[in-house]
Amino acid sequence: MKKPSNGKRPKLVFFPARMVSPSPGETPDDFQIYASYYGSRAAGFFGNLKVVRTTDGRMLFPYDGAEKIGPFSTIDEAVTAAQALGEGIVAGDLRHPEL
């Protein structure tokens, strides 16, 4: 895989160049949770989260108006909080799919 030359990460594209109708996930395996962190020891560590439903490529988190995850005193706390929030979003979408 060729790395981008501008230093930016490549975009996640599950269904390039085609429209996919909304399709609810049936199991937790139908979702991808990307949990990481940003920040510093001085400013605090914040969780960074992206949740994608892979059945239709819909990004469930972040959304406009989503609150920051943190601050936390350690990296592990920030990543754990982001992961827990992601798992909660998946569980909620399985119960009541956002289509």
Secondary structure, DSSP 8 states (H G I E B T S, - for coil): ----TTS------SSTTS-------SSGGGEEEEEEEEEETTTEEEEEEEEEETTTTEEEES-TT---EEEESSHHHHHHHHHHHHHHHHHHHHHS---
